[in-house]
Every structure is written in C-alpha cells, then in structure tokens.
Amino acid sequence: MLRGVSTVDASMESLHHGSHAHLLEEVDVAGLEATARLDAIIVPTAWPAGALRHAMEVGKAIGVPVVALCSRASAPEEALRLAGHLDAAVLTVGVDGTLARLLPSFDTDRLLRANGFGTTSDLSLKRNLGLVLARGLGWRRVLFLDDDIHVEEPEQLHRAAALVDRFRAVGLANSGYHDNSVVCHAYRAVGGRQGTFIGGGAMIVDALRTESFHPSIYNEDWLYLLGDGVPFRAARAGTMRQRSYDPFANPARAAAEELGDTLAEGLFWLLDSGRNISTAQSAYWGDALFRRRGFIDLVIGELDGSAEHRRMRRSLEAARGRSAAITHRLCEDFMEAWQADLERWRKFLVQLPLGGDPADFARRFDMPGRVMASKAHESLSQIDVSVAAYH
C-alpha cells in the first residue's frame, strides 16, 4: 500500500487525476422504457471464431445483427459457420491493411510513424470501418463491443441505445476487470485511488450523427469522444464485465501506451479543470509531460522488492523511458495533425451514401468476397432501415 497515504495522495492529485467520472452522467436504465432500438453490434476481433460466441448470443437474444470485423486469427468463414450453428444474424468483414485505402489518409499516422510511435494494431482501422459500414447500411444506434466483454443483461441494450438521442455516447459500466493503462493499473496496485472511464470496448454511438474517428494510437476511444467537439455529454448506463488479463506480462505494452496515455490524460486534465482542449499549446504540453513523469516516478517509488513489484517496476520503467522520447512539440504537432484529420474525415463522410444493404456496400467499396452475411442476418428487417425520417 502507499506509504504515508494522505501525503502521497495529495502529491498524486497535483500530478494525476485518478477519475474523470464527473464528466459522465450516470443513468439507471432499469426504469427506462425502450423508446428506440439498437440497430447493430459491431465487434472488432482478431481471435478464433469462438471469441465471437457471446456477442452472437447477445445479438440473437435482442434481435439485432452482429458485425464481425475479422483479421489475423479471426477467419470470416469460421465466424459464419458459428453464426449458422447459433442461428444468429451475423455480417462478417475480412479486414487487412489494404482496407485502409478505403478511408482518408491521416496526418496523425504519418506523424507517429515518422517519430517512431507507429503501431501494428488494426483496432482503430476496424472501428473506423465499423462507423463507415453503419452509415452505409443506415444504422443509427450501434454498440461497439470488444470480444473480451460480457454483457450482463442484453435486454438493457435497447433502453441504453435510446440515450444516444441525448448523449454523444453511452458506455456500459464495467463491473469486471478494470480497464486502465498499465501505469494506472500499477497506481491502483500500490493503493492509489484509480477509477475507470467509459471506453470503445462497450460503447453505443449514433453512427449517423457522429463526425469523429479513431486515431491509430492508444486511448483512441477517448480521442474519438473529443472529436465531435467539447464540451460533450456522455453517459454511463447498463453493465458489462471485461475479462481479466495481466497488464505487467510484457513491459512493451506500457511503452506502447505511453504517448496515447499522455495525450488523453493531458486533454482530460483540461476538461477536469473546466478548460477547453484548444488551450493545449506547446507550454501546456511541457507542463503535462512534467506531471506525467513525476507521477510515474512517484508510483515507482512506492514499489518494494517483491516479485510482483519487480514486474511492475519493469513496466513502469519502460513507460518512463518511452516518455523521455516524447516532446512537447510532438504533442502539439499531434494536436494539429488530429484537427486536420478530423476535417478530412468530415469531408469524407459527406460523400458517403446513406442506407443500403451488404451487397451494395461491398460493391461501393470494391470489397467482393470480404462482406458476407449469414442467412439469419438476411431475414432481419433492420438491414433495410430507412434513414429518411432521421434526415
């Protein structure tokens, strides 16, 4: 536990905000009527088809299709076979790097690669493709659901989906393993008061109204929330459980998260203080980096010589080493590139036709063989949802 808790907590408060929950509205959906319906569940996945079973069962239970965005170990054909076995409505999309050409070319990607902060993760690509597909099929209310998430009560999803009429996004409350960065996991492990926020792993958004996208960086979901402008209204409603994992298994994880965690925590620090993120100029990022490094150093200082703390130390030192390569100019350049990308994304969305079916979508985006639907999916009326009334 933290030594001299009151003193250390006071120091931490000047360096790190353990919770941003005050930016959310907590909504109890139990007493709400389902005045709208969820249109689809979108699952980015890179694991064998069995990882999709729960999402398919949830979709079947509430009568909505599941979109499986498959890559790496996830084969679309295997996902369809599982859907047939479950009699679930599933649309599969085979995703590889070539599909990035369907989307705008982002300045943030070029900046990160040029400075040695590029990523091999395709999560952001999949979530952006999910937004495009939802618009193309005329789906308004969609749940982005990671394949390591268990939804406690599927019937709550339609009630929660209705809330996107009032909120920019609705995240499910996590009653399972904490969803934090490696550094924040370490802070909690030594007794720090560390909370969780909503995240893209279980988040309902209005795919027709949003004009934001997910940059290819850790905490891309936090940046997505900010991309439609501030102040923003978001809610936490319903419940889910995230499967546990070992955040300290590989120090490279902490290093890979460090830039995204620095940027997101820095921007949310401004929101916590009632300031606009537009004030995040060069001098601000110098202060943010000073706070971040002081925070990591203080957490390292709370570790003892136990085996578990030695593992935590390796991860924290990896994050601290990576932080040394982050400059205030890089943070400022990222902000400028991100704003340019948001404008580029908005122009791209204007050109997208709204409404259609999977075959039309595949033809428009030159994706023959990549988009496949189960028979159960073809029988769902949601596939032909008209957006005329919304627009």
C-alpha positions in Angstrom: 0.0 0.0 0.0 1.0 3.6 -0.4 3.4 4.8 2.3 2.0 7.9 4.1 -1.2 7.7 2.1 -2.5 11.2 2.8 0.8 12.9 1.8 1.3 10.8 -1.3 -2.3 11.1 -2.4 -2.0 14.9 -2.1 1.1 14.8 -4.3 -0.6 12.5 -6.8 -3.6 14.8 -7.1 -1.3 17.5 -8.3 0.2 15.1 -10.9 -2.6 12.8 -11.9 -6.4 12.7 -11.8 -7.5 9.2 -10.9 -11.0 9.7 -12.1 -12.9 11.6 -14.8 -16.3 10.2 -13.8 -17.7 13.7 -13.1 -17.7 14.3 -16.8 -20.2 11.5 -17.2 -23.9 11.3 -16.3 -24.7 8.0 -14.5 -28.1 6.7 -15.8 -30.0 3.8 -14.4 -31.7 2.1 -17.4 -33.7 -0.3 -15.3 -36.6 2.1 -15.1 -36.4 3.4 -18.6 -38.7 2.4 -21.4 -37.1 1.2 -24.7 -38.2 4.1 -26.8 -35.7 3.1 -29.5 -33.8 0.1 -30.6 -30.2 -0.8 -31.0 -29.5 -1.3 -34.7 -26.4 -3.5 -34.6 -23.4 -4.8 -32.5 -20.0 -4.2 -34.1 -17.2 -6.4 -32.9 -13.5 -5.9 -33.9 -11.9 -9.3 -33.4 -8.5 -10.9 -34.1 -9.1 -14.2 -32.3 -10.6 -17.5 -33.4 -14.3 -17.6 -34.0 -15.2 -18.9 -30.5 -14.4 -15.4 -29.2 -17.5 -14.1 -31.0 -19.9 -16.6 -29.4 -21.1 -14.3 -26.6 -21.6 -11.3 -28.9 -23.6 -13.5 -31.3 -25.7 -14.8 -28.4 -26.4 -11.3 -27.2 -27.4 -10.2 -30.7 -29.7 -13.2 -31.1 -31.3 -12.6 -27.7 -32.3 -9.0 -28.6 -32.9 -9.4 -32.3 -30.1 -7.3 -33.8 -27.3 -8.3 -36.2 -23.7 -8.6 -35.2 -20.9 -7.3 -37.5 -17.7 -9.2 -37.0 -14.6 -7.2 -38.3 -12.2 -10.1 -38.6 -8.4 -10.1 -39.0 -5.4 -12.2 -38.1 -6.5 -15.4 -36.3 -10.2 -14.5 -36.9 -11.5 -16.1 -40.2 -14.7 -14.7 -41.6 -15.8 -18.1 -42.8 -15.4 -19.6 -39.4 -17.4 -16.8 -37.9 -20.2 -17.5 -40.4 -20.1 -21.2 -39.5 -20.5 -20.4 -35.8 -23.4 -18.0 -36.7 -25.1 -20.8 -38.6 -24.7 -23.1 -35.7 -26.2 -20.5 -33.4 -28.8 -19.3 -35.9 -27.5 -15.8 -35.3 -27.7 -12.8 -37.6 -24.1 -12.0 -38.5 -22.3 -9.9 -41.1 -18.6 -10.7 -41.4 -15.9 -8.4 -43.0 -12.4 -9.7 -43.7 -10.1 -6.9 -42.7 -6.5 -6.4 -43.7 -4.2 -3.5 -44.2 -5.4 -2.9 -47.8 -8.7 -1.8 -46.5 -7.1 1.3 -45.1 -7.1 2.7 -48.6 -10.9 3.0 -48.4 -10.5 5.6 -45.7 -8.8 9.0 -45.7 -5.0 9.1 -45.3 -4.4 10.6 -41.9 -1.7 13.1 -40.9 -1.6 11.6 -37.4 -0.5 8.2 -38.9 2.4 9.8 -40.8 3.5 11.9 -37.8 3.5 8.9 -35.5 5.4 6.7 -37.9 8.0 9.4 -38.6 8.7 9.8 -34.9 8.9 6.1 -34.1 5.4 5.8 -32.5 3.6 3.9 -35.2 1.5 0.9 -34.3 0.8 -2.5 -35.8 -2.7 -2.6 -34.1 -5.6 -2.5 -36.5 -8.2 -1.7 -33.8 -8.7 1.9 -34.9 -9.0 0.8 -38.6 -11.7 -1.6 -37.6 -13.7 0.8 -35.5 -13.5 3.4 -38.3 -14.6 0.8 -40.8 -17.4 0.0 -38.4 -18.6 3.6 -38.4 -18.5 3.7 -42.2 -20.4 0.4 -42.6 -23.0 1.5 -40.1 -23.6 4.7 -42.1 -23.6 2.8 -45.4 -26.3 0.4 -44.1 -28.4 3.2 -42.5 -27.8 2.1 -38.9 -28.0 4.9 -36.4 -27.6 3.3 -32.9 -24.7 0.9 -32.8 -22.9 -0.8 -30.0 -19.1 -1.3 -30.4 -18.3 -4.4 -28.3 -14.9 -6.0 -27.9 -14.7 -9.7 -27.9 -13.4 -9.8 -24.3 -16.6 -8.2 -22.9 -19.5 -10.0 -21.4 -22.8 -8.1 -21.3 -24.6 -8.8 -18.1 -28.2 -8.1 -19.2 -28.6 -8.0 -23.0 -32.2 -6.7 -22.7 -30.8 -3.4 -21.2 -29.1 -2.5 -24.5 -32.3 -1.3 -26.3 -33.0 1.0 -23.4 -29.4 2.3 -23.3 -29.5 2.8 -27.0 -32.3 5.3 -26.7 -30.0 7.5 -24.7 -27.9 8.5 -27.7 -30.7 10.9 -28.5 -29.4 12.9 -25.5 -25.8 11.9 -25.2 -22.8 11.8 -27.6 -22.0 8.3 -26.4 -23.3 5.8 -23.9 -20.7 3.5 -22.3 -21.6 0.4 -20.3 -20.4 0.4 -16.7 -17.6 -2.1 -16.1 -18.2 -4.4 -13.2 -15.4 -6.7 -14.1 -11.6 -6.3 -14.5 -10.6 -2.7 -14.5 -10.0 -1.1 -17.9 -6.9 1.1 -17.4 -3.5 1.7 -18.9 -0.6 -0.2 -17.4 0.6 2.8 -15.5 -2.8 3.3 -13.9 -3.0 -0.4 -13.1 0.2 0.0 -11.2 -1.1 3.1 -9.4 -4.1 1.1 -8.2 -2.0 -1.9 -7.3 0.0 0.2 -4.8 -3.1 1.6 -3.3 -3.9 4.7 -5.4 -7.4 5.9 -5.9 -7.8 5.0 -9.6 -11.1 4.9 -11.4 -12.3 3.9 -14.8 -14.0 5.8 -17.6 -16.2 4.6 -20.5 -14.4 3.1 -23.4 -14.8 1.9 -27.0 -14.9 -1.7 -25.8 -18.5 -1.3 -24.8 -19.9 1.9 -26.2 -23.1 2.9 -28.0 -22.8 5.7 -30.5 -25.0 7.4 -33.1 -23.3 6.4 -36.3 -25.2 8.9 -38.5 -24.6 11.9 -36.3 -21.0 11.5 -35.2 -18.3 13.1 -37.3 -15.4 11.8 -35.3 -13.0 9.0 -35.9 -10.5 6.8 -34.0 -6.8 7.8 -34.5 -4.3 4.9 -34.5 -3.0 5.4 -31.0 -3.7 4.1 -27.5 -6.8 5.8 -26.0 -8.2 6.3 -29.4 -11.7 6.0 -27.9 -11.1 9.0 -25.6 -9.9 11.0 -28.6 -13.0 9.8 -30.6 -15.2 11.2 -27.8 -13.5 14.6 -28.1 -13.5 14.6 -31.9 -17.1 15.9 -32.1 -16.2 18.9 -30.0 -16.3 20.0 -26.4 -18.0 20.3 -24.1 -19.5 16.9 -24.6 -22.3 15.0 -22.9 -21.7 11.3 -22.4 -23.4 8.7 -20.1 -22.6 5.5 -18.4 -25.5 3.1 -18.3 -26.1 -0.7 -18.1 -23.4 -3.1 -17.1 -20.7 -5.4 -18.6 -17.7 -7.4 -17.4 -14.3 -7.2 -19.0 -12.2 -10.4 -19.0 -9.1 -10.1 -16.8 -5.6 -10.0 -18.2 -2.1 -9.5 -16.9 -1.1 -5.8 -17.6 2.5 -6.4 -16.4 3.2 -9.5 -18.5 5.2 -7.5 -21.1 6.8 -4.1 -20.4 6.5 -3.3 -24.1 2.7 -2.8 -23.5 3.4 0.1 -21.2 5.8 1.6 -23.6 3.3 1.3 -26.5 0.6 3.0 -24.4 2.7 6.0 -23.1 2.1 8.6 -25.9 -1.6 7.9 -26.1 -2.0 7.9 -22.3 0.0 11.2 -22.1 -2.2 12.9 -24.7 -5.5 11.6 -23.5 -4.8 12.3 -19.8 -3.5 15.7 -20.7 -6.6 16.6 -22.6 -9.0 15.3 -19.9 -7.0 17.2 -17.3 -8.1 20.3 -19.1 -11.7 19.2 -19.1 -11.5 18.4 -15.4 -10.3 21.9 -14.9 -13.1 23.4 -16.9 -10.8 24.5 -19.7 -11.1 23.8 -23.4 -8.8 21.4 -25.2 -7.9 24.2 -27.6 -5.7 25.7 -24.9 -3.4 22.7 -25.2 -0.5 24.6 -26.8 3.3 23.9 -26.5 3.7 25.3 -23.0 0.8 23.3 -21.7 2.3 20.0 -23.0 5.6 20.8 -21.3 3.6 21.0 -18.0 1.7 17.9 -18.9 4.9 15.9 -19.5 6.4 17.2 -16.3 3.3 15.9 -14.4 3.2 12.6 -16.2 6.9 11.8 -15.5 6.5 12.9 -11.8 3.5 10.6 -11.5 5.3 7.6 -12.9 8.4 8.3 -10.7 6.2 8.5 -7.5 4.5 5.2 -8.3 7.9 3.6 -8.9 8.9 5.0 -5.5 6.1 3.1 -3.8 7.3 -0.3 -5.0 9.2 -2.8 -2.8 11.4 -5.7 -3.7 8.6 -8.3 -4.0 8.4 -10.4 -7.2 5.1 -8.7 -8.3 6.5 -5.3 -7.7 9.6 -6.1 -9.7 7.4 -7.0 -12.6 5.5 -3.7 -12.2 8.8 -1.8 -12.0 9.9 -3.2 -15.3 6.7 -2.0 -17.0 6.8 1.4 -15.3 10.4 1.9 -16.2 9.5 1.1 -19.8 6.8 3.7 -19.7 9.2 6.2 -18.2 11.8 5.5 -20.8 9.3 6.0 -23.6 8.1 9.2 -22.0 11.7 10.6 -22.4 11.3 10.4 -26.1 8.0 12.4 -26.1 8.5 16.1 -26.5 6.0 19.0 -26.0 6.5 19.7 -29.7 5.4 16.2 -30.7 2.2 16.6 -28.6 1.5 19.9 -30.2 2.1 18.5 -33.7 -0.2 15.6 -32.9 -3.0 18.0 -31.9 -2.6 20.0 -35.2 -2.5 16.8 -37.3 -5.5 15.4 -35.4 -7.6 18.6 -36.1 -6.6 18.4 -39.8 -7.6 14.7 -39.8 -11.0 15.5 -38.3 -11.7 17.9 -41.0 -10.6 15.4 -43.6 -12.8 12.8 -42.1 -15.8 15.1 -42.1 -15.4 15.8 -45.8 -15.1 12.0 -46.4 -18.3 11.3 -44.5 -20.3 13.9 -46.6 -19.5 11.8 -49.7 -20.8 8.5 -48.2 -24.2 7.3 -49.5 -26.6 6.5 -46.6 -28.7 3.4 -46.5 -28.4 0.2 -48.5 -27.6 -3.5 -48.0 -24.4 -5.5 -47.5 -24.1 -6.3 -51.2 -24.4 -2.6 -52.1 -21.8 -1.7 -49.5 -19.4 -4.3 -50.9 -19.8 -3.1 -54.4 -19.4 0.6 -53.5 -16.2 -0.1 -51.6 -14.8 -2.6 -54.1 -14.9 -5.4 -51.4 -16.1 -8.5 -53.3 -15.8 -11.6 -51.1 -15.0 -9.6 -48.0 -18.5 -8.9 -46.8 -20.6 -11.9 -46.1 -23.9 -12.3 -44.3 -25.4 -15.3 -42.5 -28.9 -16.4 -43.6 -30.3 -15.3 -40.3 -28.9 -11.8 -41.0 -30.7 -11.6 -44.3 -34.0 -12.2 -42.6 -33.7 -9.2 -40.2 -35.7 -6.1 -41.1 -33.1 -3.9 -39.6 -30.9 -4.3 -42.7 -33.4 -2.3 -44.6 -33.8 0.5 -42.1 -34.6 3.8 -43.8 -32.8 6.9 -42.7 -35.2 9.3 -44.5 -37.1 10.1 -41.3 -33.8 10.9 -39.4 -32.6 13.3 -42.1 
